[in-house]
Amino acid sequence: MDLEAGLELTQSFLIVAEELNFRRSAERLNVDQSALTRRIQKLEHLLGFALFERSTREVSLTPAGRRFYEENARLMHDYARSVKAARLVAEGKTGELRVAYMAFAATELMPNAVLRFRNAYPHVEVNLRYIRTQGQKLALADDEVDVGYMIGPFDHTDFHSLLLTSDPLYVVTPRNHALLHRPEIRPADLADYNLILGDMIEWEAYRWRLNEMFSAEGVPLNITLEASNTLALLGLVAAGLGVTVYPESLIGFLGRNVEVRPIMHPNFRIQTILVWKRSNRAKSVRHFVDIAKNLPPRI
């Protein structure tokens, strides 16, 4: 007996066991009563024991039939539940979404997208991981995360990327710094000042992008101090040990001990992009990308 035939016979048995009436059971199954009787007889023959006791007035389960009903009713319930659960995963309405992010996405882009995604798909578990840009590329390639907010650009045949923002860069200085007295600040103006930047372990992608921008203008970077996190950078700047460069998306979170001015140059911008693997066709990923894409732009 193949699986499909066995399921059909067992389903017919379960209906009769619930109704204990062949006429009503045949109506529920939309088959002739004689065809239903043959199904039950065939199942009993295959099993080698009687499932029902029949009389002219009533149908009842044998002890073996009752046990067979209890076990199979539970199995069919679990089967139906597993089909429903799998369908929700296939539709992106449940399951897990693993999101990686770096510092520039942590204040607005990632939180706003996660908020809207959780409101739209409350049964999808969202797991967040802070990973620097280079680490995200490896995590995506190894299927350790599903989507990643990273510094762009990133062009690779194995990945999709979506430009989310292109932030102007600002110089961050101590209060009352000499740079603040200039009518506007251009890249060359920073050549004579000590620069404090994030270290190459945590800020590698950002450092490379800054180096490309300043090198294109022929401006050498006088890096005198490095720090691994934002609080340390701001503390060093506020103490008067130098200046740093930050994207616009972060300047609203810098506090009152530093001041900021835009760097007046059209190319001095930093991209934040959303990246996901082309082979990852999970509906939850597509839903998240659509939400991130439709957030109010800040370009």
C-alpha atoms as one frame of an Amber mdcrd trajectory, in Angstrom:
protein
   0.000   0.000   0.000   1.516   3.331  -1.040   1.515   6.350   1.251  -1.167
   8.316  -0.594  -3.595   5.374  -0.601  -2.864   4.682   3.049  -3.593   8.304
   3.988  -6.886   8.236   2.083  -8.025   5.030   3.808  -6.944   6.294   7.233
  -8.676   9.650   6.711 -11.867   7.832   5.780 -11.577   5.706   8.908 -11.113
   8.778  11.114 -14.287  10.365   9.740 -16.329   7.211  10.354 -14.832   6.887
  13.845 -15.961  10.437  14.629 -19.456  10.078  13.157 -20.093   6.383  13.931
 -22.492   6.575  11.009 -21.626   5.530   7.471 -24.242   7.714   5.768 -23.117
  10.947   7.451 -19.456   9.997   6.943 -20.039   9.397   3.229 -21.647  12.861
   2.961 -18.666  14.498   4.668 -16.257  12.724   2.348 -18.481  13.295  -0.717
 -18.401   9.621  -1.721 -21.012   6.888  -2.081 -21.788   4.977   1.105 -20.932
   1.698  -0.598 -17.520   3.097  -1.672 -16.832   4.195   1.893 -17.754   0.726
   3.190 -15.284  -0.829   0.740 -12.543   1.562   1.951 -13.034   0.514   5.560
 -13.123  -3.148   4.620  -9.927  -2.760   2.628  -8.206  -1.017   5.549  -9.320
  -3.746   7.956  -8.036  -6.383   5.563  -4.665  -4.651   5.272  -4.361  -4.210
   9.030  -5.499  -7.712   9.844  -8.022  -6.738  12.537 -11.532  -5.289  12.770
 -11.936  -1.566  13.383 -15.730  -1.436  13.850 -18.468  -3.530  15.314 -21.600
  -3.207  13.156 -25.199  -3.991  13.850 -28.439  -3.011  12.161 -28.819  -0.129
  14.611 -25.359   1.192  15.390 -21.669   1.295  14.566 -19.053   1.280  17.335
 -15.291   1.049  17.531 -13.588  -2.152  18.558 -10.929  -1.762  21.292  -8.278
  -2.036  18.585 -10.186   0.462  16.443 -10.318   2.969  19.337  -6.575   2.734
  19.869  -5.973   3.036  16.134  -8.196   6.132  16.074  -6.446   7.812  19.009
  -2.992   7.310  17.560  -3.897   8.382  14.027  -6.010  11.338  15.090  -2.955
  12.695  16.898  -0.744  12.001  13.885  -3.147  13.730  11.491  -3.393  16.712
  13.828   0.405  16.971  13.966   0.596  16.605  10.201  -1.922  19.391   9.624
  -0.097  21.602  12.118   3.251  20.943  10.427   1.797  21.816   7.015   0.394
  25.076   8.398   3.678  25.941  10.110   5.713  25.189   6.982   3.326  27.249
   4.839   3.775  30.257   7.161   7.546  29.929   6.852   7.274  29.657   3.062
   5.147  32.815   3.030   7.596  34.668   5.264   5.033  35.059   8.059   6.936
  33.088  10.675  10.415  31.698  11.203  13.627  33.637  11.804  15.318  36.626
  10.185  18.985  37.310  11.020  19.993  40.945  10.545  23.560  42.245  10.767
  24.307  45.950  11.108  27.204  48.345  11.580  27.313  51.591  13.565  26.027
  53.956  10.868  22.789  51.969  10.532  22.263  51.477  14.267  20.625  54.814
  15.044  17.837  55.069  12.468  17.916  52.782   9.437  18.006  49.405  11.146
  15.699  50.233  14.109  13.056  51.826  11.876  13.034  48.875   9.472  12.912
  46.327  12.305  10.022  48.199  13.927   7.950  48.162  10.743   8.888  44.567
   9.973   7.875  43.334  13.436   4.577  45.201  13.201   3.864  43.592   9.823
   5.199  40.113  10.661   4.952  39.682  14.439   5.551  35.923  14.316   8.948
  36.175  12.602  11.753  36.176  15.156  14.283  38.918  14.386  17.844  38.307
  15.581  20.238  41.276  15.452  24.037  41.123  15.340  26.506  43.993  15.344
  29.180  43.086  12.776  31.611  45.397  10.987  31.296  45.647   7.208  34.059
  43.188   6.269  32.746  40.647   8.771  29.248  40.943   7.343  30.437  39.921
   3.902  31.846  36.710   5.341  28.766  36.073   7.492  26.473  36.498   4.500
  28.621  34.210   2.344  28.549  31.540   5.069  24.757  31.899   5.564  25.231
  33.035   9.159  23.029  36.112   8.578  20.280  36.868   6.056  20.680  40.603
   5.443  23.348  43.103   6.386  23.597  46.875   6.745  27.110  47.809   5.658
  29.249  50.567   4.182  29.036  50.688   0.410  29.550  50.312  -2.377  29.673
  46.517  -2.643  29.360  44.935  -6.075  29.518  41.142  -6.204  27.777  38.661
  -8.474  26.646  36.528  -5.512  24.858  39.360  -3.713  22.134  41.935  -4.145
  22.775  45.387  -2.704  20.381  48.262  -2.121  21.562  51.827  -1.551  19.742
  53.202   1.476  21.531  56.476   2.229  24.414  58.574   0.995  25.352  60.646
   4.038  27.331  63.890   3.802  30.431  63.840   5.992  30.972  66.284   8.842
  34.048  67.289  10.768  33.594  66.861  14.529  35.657  69.235  16.672  36.031
  70.345  20.292  33.953  73.375  21.214  35.311  76.707  19.943  37.834  74.983
  17.655  39.674  77.096  15.052  37.996  75.252  12.163  34.640  76.553  13.305
  35.613  80.116  12.435  35.950  79.345   8.737  32.987  80.314   6.545  32.991
  76.746   5.197  35.198  73.681   5.620  36.744  71.892   2.670  38.789  68.645
   2.677  42.112  70.513   2.361  41.351  72.443   5.550  41.791  69.277   7.624
  45.373  68.654   6.481  46.861  70.796   9.264  44.926  69.249  12.145  45.374
  66.108  14.191  42.848  63.498  13.136  41.327  60.904  15.469  39.768  57.909
  13.709  38.404  54.500  14.534  41.009  51.763  14.407  41.438  49.406  11.467
  40.077  46.429  13.378  36.590  47.854  13.900  36.487  50.663  11.312  38.347
  49.149   8.365  35.759  49.791   5.634  35.133  53.352   6.791  38.874  54.072
   6.988  39.381  52.827   3.430  36.565  55.014   2.149  37.959  58.100   3.933
  41.404  57.379   2.569  40.013  57.141  -0.978  38.195  60.464  -0.643  41.067
  62.441   0.827  43.617  60.848  -1.513  41.504  61.887  -4.514  41.870  65.477
  -3.292  45.579  65.122  -2.616  45.058  65.676   1.110  47.261  63.644   3.497
  45.627  62.421   6.699  47.460  63.282   9.898  46.110  60.447  12.062  47.486
  60.862  15.579  45.112  58.705  17.637  42.849  55.726  17.056  39.976  54.325
  19.107  37.754  51.287  18.714  34.395  52.789  19.685  32.342  55.935  19.313
  32.430  56.989  22.960  36.219  56.924  23.042  36.447  58.916  19.806  34.118
  61.592  21.130  35.903  61.743  24.451  39.263  62.288  22.743  37.817  64.976
  20.478  36.047  66.739  23.345  39.325  66.736  25.305  40.961  68.748  22.529
  43.253  66.013  21.197  42.108  66.347  17.598  39.135  66.249  15.248  37.272
  63.377  13.582  34.981  62.816  10.615  31.457  61.435  10.966  28.497  60.823
   8.670  25.420  63.002   8.995  23.327  60.110  10.315  25.300  60.115  13.578
  25.774  63.796  14.338  22.480  64.072  16.194  23.806  61.603  18.772  27.158
  63.220  19.540  26.246  65.211  22.638  27.050  68.782  23.683  30.804  68.557
  24.255  31.654  68.649  20.535  30.605  70.715  17.541  30.105  69.777  13.902
  30.354  71.370  10.485  29.723  69.845   7.036  32.679  69.144   4.766  31.848
  71.060   1.619  32.571  68.639  -1.198  30.053  66.678  -3.304  32.064  63.448
  -3.122  32.522  63.448   0.636  29.656  61.121   1.369  29.428  57.660   2.906
  26.990  55.053   1.607  24.960  52.724   3.768  23.682  49.739   1.810  21.565
  46.677   2.526  23.037  43.429   1.209  21.618  39.914   0.903  22.632  36.755
  -0.910  21.103  36.158  -4.341  20.536  32.499  -3.497  18.572  33.398  -0.335
  14.996  33.421  -1.608  13.264  33.356   1.776  10.069  35.397   1.744  11.026
  36.976   5.070  14.158  38.431   3.435  12.110  39.857   0.567   9.598  41.355
   3.000  12.378  42.991   5.031  14.073  44.381   1.904  10.773  45.849   0.713
  10.257  47.567   4.075  13.832  48.913   4.155  13.468  50.148   0.585  10.283
  52.053   1.356  11.455  53.889   4.456  11.584  57.669   3.979  14.843  58.403
   2.122  17.665  60.445   3.558  19.870  60.823   0.465
